[in-house]
Amino acid sequence: MYAIVEINGQQFKAEAGKRLFVHHIQDVENGATVEFDKVLLIDKDGNITVGAPVVDGAKVVCEVKSPLVKGEKVIVFKKKRRKGYRVKNGHRQQFTELTVKEVIA
C-alpha cells in the first residue's frame, strides 16, 4: 500500500518504512510525529483511489528523524565573455528527514 502525498508543495510517494527528504519544516523536533492530510492518491493492493483534489479521511503519519539536513552543494557560476564579469556562488538546500510510519486510508 502506498500513497501520493503533497508536502510543502512537492509530491512524494509514501510507503510504510520509507525515508523522505522534504523541504525544511519549521519548528519540528527530532522524534516528533507529523501528519499530512493532503493525500492525492492511494493504492491499496491494486485498488486505486484518486482524490478530487484530495482523498477524504486519508493521511500519512511520519516521524522526524532529523529536523535539519543539508543537501549537496550546487555551484552557480555566471560569466560574460570579454567583459571581465565572473561571479561564483554556492547554495546548499535545507531538508528535513522523515520516516513514514503508516498510511491511513
C-alpha distances in whole Angstrom, upper triangle without the diagonal:
4,7,11,13,17,19,22,23,20,17,14,10,9,7,8,11,12,15,16,20,21,24,26,25,29,30,27,28,26,24,23,20,19,17,16,16,17,13,14,11,7,6,5,6,8,9,10,11,14,16,20,20,17,15,17,16,13,13,12,14,15,18,21,22,25,26,28,28,30,29,31,34,35,39,40,43,46,49,52,54,58,57,57,54,51,48,45,43,39,36,33,30,29,25,23,21,18,15,12,12,10,8,10,10
4,7,10,13,15,19,19,16,13,10,7,6,5,8,11,10,13,13,17,17,21,23,22,26,27,24,26,24,22,22,19,17,15,14,14,14,10,11,8,6,5,7,9,10,11,10,11,12,14,18,17,15,13,16,15,11,11,10,12,13,17,19,20,23,24,25,25,27,26,28,31,32,35,37,40,42,46,48,51,54,54,53,50,47,44,42,39,36,33,30,27,26,22,21,18,16,14,10,12,9,7,10,10
4,6,10,12,16,16,13,10,8,6,5,7,10,13,12,14,13,16,16,19,21,20,24,25,23,24,24,22,21,18,16,13,11,11,10,7,7,6,4,6,9,11,12,12,10,9,10,11,14,14,11,10,13,13,9,9,8,11,13,16,18,20,22,23,24,24,26,25,27,30,30,34,35,39,41,44,46,49,53,52,52,48,46,43,40,37,35,31,29,25,24,21,19,18,15,14,11,12,10,7,9,9
4,7,10,13,12,10,6,6,5,6,9,12,15,13,14,12,15,14,16,19,19,22,24,22,24,24,23,22,19,16,14,11,11,9,6,6,5,7,9,12,15,14,14,11,11,10,10,13,12,10,10,14,14,11,10,9,13,14,17,19,20,22,22,23,23,24,23,25,28,28,31,32,35,37,41,43,46,49,49,48,45,42,40,38,35,32,29,26,23,22,19,18,17,15,15,12,15,13,10,12,12
4,6,10,10,8,6,5,6,7,10,13,15,13,14,11,13,11,14,16,15,19,21,19,21,21,21,19,16,13,11,7,8,6,4,6,7,9,12,14,18,18,17,14,13,11,11,13,11,9,10,13,13,10,8,8,11,12,15,16,18,20,19,21,21,22,22,24,27,27,30,31,35,36,40,42,45,49,48,47,44,41,38,36,33,30,27,25,21,20,17,16,15,13,14,11,14,12,10,12,12
4,7,6,5,4,6,9,10,14,16,18,15,15,12,13,10,12,14,13,16,19,18,21,21,21,19,17,13,11,8,8,6,6,7,10,12,15,18,21,21,20,17,15,13,12,14,11,10,12,14,15,12,11,10,13,13,16,16,19,19,18,19,20,21,20,23,25,25,28,29,32,34,37,40,43,46,45,45,41,39,36,34,31,28,25,23,19,18,15,15,15,14,15,14,16,15,13,15,15
4,5,5,6,7,11,11,14,16,17,15,14,10,10,7,8,10,9,13,15,14,17,18,18,16,14,11,10,7,9,8,9,11,13,15,18,21,24,24,23,20,19,17,16,17,14,13,15,17,17,14,12,10,12,11,14,14,16,16,15,16,16,18,18,21,23,23,26,27,30,32,36,38,41,45,44,43,39,37,34,32,28,26,22,20,16,15,12,11,12,11,13,13,15,16,14,16,17
4,6,8,10,14,14,18,20,20,18,16,12,11,8,7,9,8,11,14,14,17,19,20,17,16,13,13,10,12,10,12,14,17,19,22,24,27,27,27,24,22,20,18,19,16,15,17,19,20,17,15,14,15,14,16,15,17,17,15,15,16,17,17,20,21,21,24,24,28,30,33,36,39,42,41,40,36,34,31,29,26,23,20,18,14,13,11,11,13,13,16,16,19,19,18,20,21
4,7,10,14,15,19,21,22,19,18,14,13,10,9,12,12,15,18,18,21,22,23,21,20,16,15,12,13,10,12,12,15,18,21,24,27,26,26,22,21,18,17,17,14,14,17,19,20,18,16,15,17,17,19,18,21,20,18,18,19,19,18,21,22,21,24,24,28,29,32,35,38,41,40,39,36,34,31,29,26,24,20,19,15,15,14,14,16,16,18,18,21,21,19,21,21
4,7,10,12,16,19,19,16,15,12,11,8,9,12,13,16,19,19,21,22,22,21,19,16,15,12,14,11,12,11,14,16,19,22,24,24,24,21,20,17,16,17,15,14,17,19,20,18,16,14,17,16,18,17,19,19,18,18,17,18,16,19,21,20,23,23,27,28,32,34,37,41,40,39,36,33,30,29,26,23,20,18,15,15,13,13,14,14,16,16,19,19,18,20,20
4,7,9,13,16,17,14,14,11,11,10,11,15,15,18,21,20,23,23,23,21,19,16,15,12,12,10,9,9,10,13,15,18,21,20,20,17,16,14,14,15,13,12,14,17,18,15,14,13,15,15,18,18,19,20,19,20,19,20,18,21,23,22,26,26,29,31,35,37,40,43,43,42,39,36,33,31,29,26,23,21,17,17,15,15,15,14,15,14,17,17,15,17,17
4,6,10,13,14,11,11,8,9,9,12,15,15,19,21,19,21,21,21,20,18,15,14,11,13,11,10,10,11,12,14,16,19,19,19,16,16,15,15,17,16,14,15,18,18,15,13,11,13,13,15,16,17,18,18,19,18,19,17,20,22,22,26,27,30,32,36,39,41,45,44,44,40,37,35,32,29,27,23,21,18,17,14,14,13,12,12,11,14,14,13,15,16
4,7,10,12,9,10,9,11,12,15,18,18,22,24,21,23,22,21,21,18,16,15,13,14,12,10,10,9,10,11,13,15,15,16,14,14,14,15,18,16,15,15,18,18,14,13,11,13,13,16,17,18,19,20,21,20,21,20,22,25,25,29,30,33,35,39,41,44,48,47,46,43,40,38,35,32,29,26,24,21,20,17,16,14,13,12,10,13,12,11,14,15
4,7,9,7,8,8,11,12,15,17,17,21,22,19,21,20,18,18,15,13,12,11,12,12,10,11,10,10,11,12,15,16,16,14,15,15,16,19,18,15,14,17,16,12,10,8,10,9,12,14,15,17,18,20,19,21,20,23,26,27,30,32,35,38,41,44,47,50,50,49,45,43,40,37,34,31,28,25,22,20,17,15,13,10,9,7,9,9,8,11,12
4,6,6,9,10,14,15,18,20,20,23,24,21,22,20,19,18,16,15,14,13,15,15,12,14,12,10,10,11,12,14,15,14,15,16,18,21,20,17,16,18,17,13,12,9,10,10,13,15,16,19,20,22,21,23,22,25,28,29,33,35,38,41,44,47,49,53,52,52,48,45,42,40,37,33,30,27,24,23,19,17,15,12,9,6,8,7,7,11,12
4,6,9,11,15,16,20,21,20,23,24,21,21,19,16,17,14,14,13,14,16,17,14,17,15,13,13,12,14,16,17,17,18,19,20,24,23,20,18,20,18,14,12,9,9,9,11,14,14,18,19,22,21,24,24,26,30,31,35,37,40,43,46,49,52,55,55,54,50,47,44,41,38,35,32,28,26,24,20,17,15,11,8,5,5,5,7,10,13
4,7,10,13,15,19,20,20,23,23,20,19,17,15,16,14,14,15,16,18,19,17,19,18,16,16,16,17,19,21,20,21,23,23,27,26,23,21,23,21,18,15,12,11,9,10,12,12,15,18,20,19,22,21,24,28,29,33,35,39,42,45,48,51,54,54,52,49,46,43,40,37,33,30,27,24,22,18,16,13,10,6,5,6,8,10,14,16
4,7,10,13,16,18,18,21,22,19,19,17,16,16,15,15,15,15,17,18,16,18,17,16,16,16,18,19,21,20,21,21,22,25,24,22,21,23,21,18,15,12,12,10,11,12,12,14,16,18,17,19,18,21,24,26,30,32,35,38,41,45,47,50,50,49,46,42,39,36,33,30,27,24,21,19,16,14,11,8,6,5,8,10,11,15,17
4,7,10,13,15,15,19,20,17,17,14,14,15,14,14,15,15,18,18,17,19,19,18,18,20,21,23,24,23,23,23,24,27,25,22,22,24,23,19,16,13,12,9,10,10,9,11,13,14,13,15,15,17,21,23,26,29,32,35,39,42,44,48,47,46,42,39,36,33,30,27,23,20,18,16,12,10,7,6,5,6,10,12,13,17,20
4,6,10,12,12,16,18,15,16,15,14,15,14,13,14,13,16,16,15,17,17,17,18,20,22,23,24,22,22,22,22,24,22,20,21,23,22,18,15,12,12,9,10,10,10,11,12,13,12,14,13,16,19,20,24,26,30,32,36,39,42,45,44,43,40,37,34,31,28,24,21,18,15,13,9,8,6,5,6,8,11,13,14,17,19
4,7,9,10,14,16,14,15,14,15,15,15,14,15,14,18,17,17,19,20,20,22,24,25,26,27,25,25,24,24,26,24,22,23,25,24,21,18,15,15,12,12,10,10,10,10,10,8,10,9,13,16,17,21,23,26,29,33,36,38,42,41,40,36,33,30,27,24,20,17,14,11,9,6,6,5,6,9,11,14,17,17,20,23
4,6,8,12,14,13,15,15,16,15,15,12,14,12,15,15,15,17,18,20,22,24,26,27,27,25,24,23,22,24,21,20,21,23,23,20,17,14,14,12,12,11,12,11,10,10,10,11,11,14,16,17,21,22,26,28,32,35,38,41,40,39,36,33,29,27,23,20,17,14,10,9,5,5,7,8,11,12,15,17,17,20,22
4,6,10,13,13,15,16,17,16,16,14,15,14,17,16,17,19,21,22,25,27,30,30,30,27,26,25,24,25,22,21,23,25,25,22,19,17,17,14,15,13,14,12,10,9,10,10,10,13,15,16,19,20,24,26,30,33,36,39,38,36,33,30,27,24,21,18,14,12,8,6,5,6,9,11,14,15,19,20,20,23,25
4,6,10,9,12,13,15,14,15,13,15,15,18,17,19,21,23,25,27,29,32,33,33,30,29,27,26,27,24,23,25,26,26,23,20,18,17,14,14,11,12,10,7,7,8,9,11,14,16,17,20,21,25,27,31,34,37,40,39,37,34,31,27,25,21,18,15,12,9,6,4,5,9,11,14,16,19,21,21,24,26
4,7,7,10,12,14,12,12,10,12,12,15,16,18,20,23,24,26,28,31,32,32,29,28,26,25,26,23,21,23,24,23,21,18,16,15,13,12,10,12,11,7,8,11,13,14,18,20,21,24,25,29,31,35,38,41,44,42,41,37,34,31,29,25,22,18,16,12,9,8,6,10,10,14,15,18,19,20,22,24
4,6,9,12,14,12,14,12,14,15,18,18,21,23,26,27,30,32,34,36,35,33,31,29,27,28,25,24,26,26,25,23,20,18,17,15,14,12,14,12,8,9,13,14,17,20,21,23,26,26,30,32,36,38,42,45,43,41,37,35,31,29,25,23,19,17,14,11,10,9,12,13,17,18,20,22,23,24,27
4,7,10,12,10,12,11,14,15,19,20,22,25,28,28,31,32,35,37,36,34,32,31,29,30,28,26,27,27,25,24,20,19,17,15,14,11,14,12,9,11,14,16,19,23,24,26,29,30,33,35,39,42,45,48,46,44,41,38,34,32,28,26,22,20,17,14,13,11,14,14,17,19,20,22,23,24,27
4,7,9,7,9,9,12,14,17,19,21,24,26,26,29,30,33,34,34,32,31,30,28,30,27,25,26,26,24,22,18,16,14,12,10,8,10,9,6,9,13,16,18,22,24,26,29,30,34,36,40,43,46,49,47,46,42,39,36,33,30,27,23,20,17,14,12,9,11,11,14,15,16,19,20,22,25
4,6,6,9,10,14,16,20,22,23,26,28,28,30,31,34,36,35,34,33,32,31,32,30,27,28,28,26,24,20,18,15,12,10,7,9,8,6,9,13,16,19,23,25,27,30,32,35,38,42,45,48,51,49,47,44,41,37,34,31,28,24,21,19,15,13,10,11,11,14,16,16,19,21,23,26
4,6,9,11,15,17,21,23,24,27,28,28,29,30,32,34,35,33,32,32,31,33,31,28,29,29,27,24,21,18,15,12,8,5,6,6,6,9,12,15,18,22,24,27,30,32,36,38,42,45,48,51,50,48,44,41,38,35,31,28,24,21,19,15,13,10,10,10,11,14,15,18,20,22,26
4,7,10,13,16,19,22,22,26,27,26,27,28,30,32,32,31,31,31,30,32,30,27,27,27,25,22,19,16,12,10,6,5,6,8,9,12,15,18,21,24,27,29,33,35,38,41,45,48,51,54,53,51,47,44,41,38,34,31,27,24,22,18,16,12,11,9,10,12,12,15,18,20,23
4,7,10,13,17,19,20,24,25,24,26,27,29,32,31,30,29,29,28,30,28,25,25,24,22,20,16,14,11,8,6,5,8,10,9,13,16,19,22,25,28,30,33,35,39,41,45,48,51,54,53,51,48,45,41,38,35,31,28,24,22,18,16,12,11,10,11,12,12,14,17,18,22
4,7,10,13,16,17,21,22,21,23,23,26,28,28,27,25,26,24,27,25,21,21,21,18,16,13,10,7,6,5,6,10,12,12,15,17,21,23,26,29,31,34,36,40,42,46,49,52,55,54,52,49,46,42,40,36,33,29,26,23,20,16,13,12,9,10,10,9,11,13,14,18
4,7,10,13,14,17,19,19,21,22,25,27,26,24,23,23,21,23,21,18,18,18,16,14,10,8,6,5,6,7,11,13,12,15,17,20,22,25,28,29,33,34,38,40,44,47,50,53,51,50,47,44,40,38,34,31,27,24,21,18,15,12,12,9,10,10,10,11,12,13,16
4,7,9,11,14,16,16,19,19,23,24,23,21,20,19,18,20,18,15,14,14,12,10,7,6,5,6,9,11,14,16,15,18,20,23,24,27,30,31,34,35,39,41,45,48,51,54,53,52,48,45,42,40,36,33,29,26,23,20,17,14,14,11,11,10,10,10,10,10,13
4,6,7,11,13,14,17,18,21,23,21,19,17,16,15,17,14,11,12,12,11,9,6,5,7,8,11,13,16,17,16,19,20,23,23,26,29,29,33,34,37,39,43,46,49,52,51,50,46,44,40,38,35,32,28,26,22,20,17,14,14,12,13,11,12,11,10,10,12
4,6,9,11,12,16,17,21,21,20,17,15,14,12,13,12,8,9,9,8,6,4,6,9,11,15,16,20,21,20,22,24,26,26,29,32,32,36,36,40,41,45,47,50,54,53,52,48,46,43,41,37,35,31,29,25,23,20,18,18,15,16,13,14,12,10,10,10
4,6,9,11,15,17,21,21,19,16,14,12,10,11,9,6,8,9,10,8,7,9,12,13,17,18,21,22,21,23,24,25,25,28,30,30,34,34,37,39,42,45,48,51,50,50,46,44,41,39,35,33,29,27,24,22,19,18,19,16,17,15,16,15,12,12,12
4,6,7,11,13,17,17,15,12,10,9,8,10,9,5,6,8,9,6,6,8,11,13,17,19,21,23,22,24,25,26,26,29,31,31,34,35,38,40,44,46,49,52,51,51,47,45,42,40,37,34,31,29,25,24,21,19,19,16,16,13,15,13,10,10,9
4,7,11,13,17,16,14,11,9,6,5,8,6,5,6,10,11,9,10,11,15,17,20,22,24,25,25,26,26,28,27,29,31,31,34,34,38,39,43,45,47,51,50,50,47,44,42,40,37,35,31,29,26,25,22,21,21,19,19,16,18,16,12,13,11
4,7,10,13,12,11,7,6,5,6,9,9,7,7,10,12,9,11,11,15,17,21,23,25,26,26,28,28,29,28,30,33,32,36,36,40,41,44,47,49,53,52,52,49,46,44,42,39,36,33,31,28,27,24,23,22,20,19,16,17,15,11,12,10
4,6,10,9,8,6,5,7,8,12,12,10,8,11,11,8,10,11,14,16,20,22,24,26,27,29,28,30,29,31,34,34,38,39,42,44,47,49,52,56,55,55,51,49,46,44,41,38,35,33,29,28,25,23,22,19,18,15,16,12,9,9,7
4,6,6,6,4,6,9,12,15,16,14,11,14,15,12,13,13,16,18,22,24,25,28,29,30,30,32,30,32,35,35,39,40,43,45,48,51,53,57,56,56,53,50,48,45,43,40,37,34,31,30,27,25,24,21,19,16,16,13,10,11,10
4,6,5,6,8,11,14,17,18,16,13,15,14,12,14,14,16,19,22,25,26,29,30,32,32,34,33,35,38,38,42,43,46,48,52,54,56,60,60,59,56,54,51,48,46,43,39,37,34,33,29,27,25,22,20,16,16,13,10,10,9
4,6,8,11,14,17,21,22,19,17,19,18,16,17,17,19,21,24,27,28,31,32,34,33,35,34,36,39,40,43,45,48,50,53,56,58,61,61,61,58,55,52,50,47,44,41,39,36,35,31,29,27,24,21,18,18,15,13,14,12
4,6,10,12,16,19,20,19,16,19,19,17,19,19,21,23,26,29,30,33,34,35,35,36,35,36,39,39,43,44,47,49,52,54,56,60,60,60,57,54,52,49,47,44,41,39,36,35,32,30,28,26,23,20,21,18,15,16,14
4,7,10,13,16,18,16,14,16,16,15,17,18,21,23,27,29,31,33,34,36,35,37,36,38,41,41,44,45,48,50,53,55,57,61,61,61,58,55,53,51,48,45,42,40,37,36,32,31,29,26,24,21,21,18,15,15,12
4,6,10,13,14,13,11,14,15,13,15,16,20,22,25,28,29,32,32,34,33,35,33,35,38,38,41,42,45,47,50,52,54,58,58,58,54,52,50,48,45,42,39,37,34,33,30,29,27,25,23,20,21,17,14,14,11
4,7,10,11,10,7,10,12,10,13,15,18,21,25,27,29,31,31,33,33,35,33,36,38,38,41,42,45,46,50,52,54,58,57,57,54,52,49,47,45,42,39,37,33,33,29,28,27,24,23,20,20,17,13,13,10
4,7,8,8,7,10,13,11,14,15,19,21,25,27,29,31,31,32,32,33,32,34,37,36,39,39,43,44,47,49,51,55,55,55,51,49,47,45,42,40,37,35,31,31,28,27,27,24,24,20,22,19,15,15,12
4,5,4,4,7,11,10,12,14,18,21,24,26,29,30,30,31,32,33,32,34,37,36,39,39,42,43,47,49,51,55,54,54,51,49,46,45,42,39,36,34,31,30,27,26,26,24,24,20,22,19,15,14,12
3,5,7,9,13,13,15,17,21,23,27,29,31,32,31,33,33,34,33,36,38,37,40,39,43,43,47,48,51,55,54,54,50,49,46,45,42,40,37,35,32,31,29,28,28,26,26,23,25,22,18,18,15
4,7,9,13,12,14,16,20,22,25,26,29,30,29,30,31,32,31,33,35,34,37,37,40,41,44,46,49,52,51,51,48,46,43,42,39,37,34,33,29,28,26,26,26,24,25,22,24,21,18,17,15
4,6,9,8,10,12,16,18,22,24,26,28,27,28,29,31,30,33,35,34,37,37,41,42,45,47,50,54,53,53,49,47,44,43,40,37,34,32,28,27,25,24,24,21,22,19,20,18,14,13,12
4,6,6,9,11,15,18,22,24,27,28,28,30,30,32,31,34,37,36,40,40,43,45,48,50,53,57,56,56,52,50,47,45,42,40,36,34,31,29,26,25,25,22,21,18,19,16,12,11,8
4,6,9,12,15,19,22,24,28,29,28,31,32,34,34,37,39,39,42,43,46,47,51,53,56,60,58,58,55,52,49,48,45,42,38,36,33,31,28,26,26,23,23,19,20,16,13,11,8
4,7,10,13,16,20,22,25,28,27,30,31,33,33,36,39,39,43,43,47,48,52,54,57,61,60,59,56,53,50,48,45,42,39,36,33,31,27,25,25,21,21,17,17,14,11,8,6
4,7,10,13,17,20,23,25,24,27,28,30,30,33,36,36,40,41,44,46,49,52,55,58,57,57,53,51,48,46,42,40,36,33,30,28,25,22,22,18,18,14,14,11,8,5,4
4,7,10,13,16,19,21,21,23,24,27,27,30,33,34,37,38,42,44,47,50,53,56,55,54,51,48,45,43,40,37,33,30,27,25,21,19,18,15,14,11,11,9,6,5,7
4,6,10,13,16,18,18,20,21,24,24,27,30,31,35,36,40,42,45,48,51,54,53,52,49,46,43,41,37,34,31,28,24,22,18,16,15,11,11,7,8,6,5,6,9
4,7,10,13,16,16,19,20,23,24,27,30,31,35,36,40,42,46,49,52,55,54,53,50,47,43,41,37,34,31,27,24,21,18,15,13,10,9,6,6,5,6,8,11
4,7,9,12,12,15,16,20,20,24,27,28,32,34,37,40,44,47,49,53,52,50,47,44,41,38,34,31,28,24,21,18,15,11,10,6,5,4,5,7,9,11,15
4,6,9,10,14,15,18,20,23,26,28,32,34,37,40,44,47,50,53,52,50,47,44,40,37,34,31,27,24,21,18,14,11,9,6,5,6,7,10,12,14,18
4,6,6,10,11,15,17,20,23,25,29,31,34,37,41,44,47,50,49,47,44,41,37,34,31,27,24,20,18,14,11,7,6,5,6,9,10,13,15,18,21
4,7,9,10,14,15,19,22,24,28,30,34,37,40,44,46,49,48,46,43,40,36,33,30,26,23,19,17,14,11,8,6,5,7,10,11,15,17,20,24
4,6,7,10,13,16,19,22,25,27,31,34,37,41,43,46,45,43,40,37,33,30,27,23,20,16,14,11,9,6,5,7,10,13,15,18,20,23,26
4,7,10,13,17,19,21,24,26,30,33,36,40,42,45,44,42,39,36,32,29,25,22,19,15,13,9,8,5,6,8,12,14,16,19,21,23,26
4,7,10,13,15,18,21,23,26,29,33,36,39,42,40,38,35,32,28,25,22,18,15,12,10,6,6,5,7,10,14,17,19,22,24,26,29
4,7,10,12,15,18,21,24,27,31,34,37,40,39,37,33,30,27,24,20,17,13,10,8,6,5,6,7,11,14,17,20,23,24,27,30
4,7,9,11,15,17,20,24,27,31,33,36,35,33,30,26,23,20,16,13,10,6,6,5,6,9,10,14,17,20,23,26,27,30,32
4,6,9,12,15,18,22,25,29,31,34,33,31,28,25,22,19,16,12,9,6,5,6,7,10,11,15,17,20,23,26,27,30,32
4,6,10,13,16,19,23,26,28,31,31,29,26,23,20,16,14,10,8,6,7,10,11,14,14,18,20,23,26,29,30,33,35
4,6,10,13,16,19,23,25,28,27,25,23,19,16,13,10,6,6,5,8,11,13,16,17,21,24,26,30,32,33,36,38
4,6,10,13,16,20,22,25,25,23,20,17,14,11,8,6,5,6,9,12,14,18,20,23,26,28,31,33,34,37,38
4,6,10,13,17,19,22,21,19,16,13,10,7,6,5,7,9,12,15,18,22,23,27,29,32,35,37,37,40,42
4,7,10,14,16,19,18,17,14,11,8,6,5,6,8,11,13,17,20,23,25,28,31,33,37,39,39,42,43
4,7,10,13,16,15,13,11,7,6,5,6,8,11,15,17,21,23,27,29,32,35,37,41,43,42,45,46
4,7,10,13,12,11,8,6,5,7,9,11,14,18,20,23,26,30,32,35,38,40,43,45,45,47,48
4,6,9,9,8,6,5,7,9,12,15,18,21,23,27,30,33,35,39,42,43,47,49,48,51,52
4,7,6,7,5,7,10,12,15,18,21,25,27,30,33,37,39,42,45,47,50,52,51,54,54
4,5,7,7,9,12,15,18,21,24,27,29,33,36,40,41,44,47,49,53,54,54,56,57
4,6,8,10,14,17,20,23,27,30,32,36,39,43,45,48,51,53,56,58,57,60,61
4,5,9,12,15,19,22,25,29,31,35,38,41,44,47,50,52,55,57,56,59,60
4,6,10,13,16,20,23,27,29,33,36,40,42,45,48,50,54,56,56,58,59
4,7,10,13,17,20,24,26,29,33,36,39,42,45,47,51,52,52,55,56
4,7,10,14,17,21,23,26,30,33,36,39,42,44,48,49,49,52,53
4,7,10,13,17,20,23,26,30,32,35,39,41,44,46,46,49,50
4,7,11,14,17,20,23,27,29,33,36,38,41,43,44,46,48
4,7,11,13,17,20,24,26,29,32,35,38,40,40,43,45
4,7,10,13,16,20,22,26,29,31,35,37,37,40,42
4,6,10,13,17,19,22,25,28,31,33,34,37,38
4,7,10,13,15,19,22,25,28,30,31,34,36
4,7,10,13,16,19,22,25,27,27,30,32
4,7,10,13,17,19,22,25,25,28,30
4,6,10,13,16,19,21,22,24,27
4,6,10,13,15,18,19,22,24
4,7,10,13,16,17,20,23
4,6,9,12,14,17,20
4,6,9,12,15,18
4,6,8,11,14
4,7,10,13
4,6,10
4,6
4
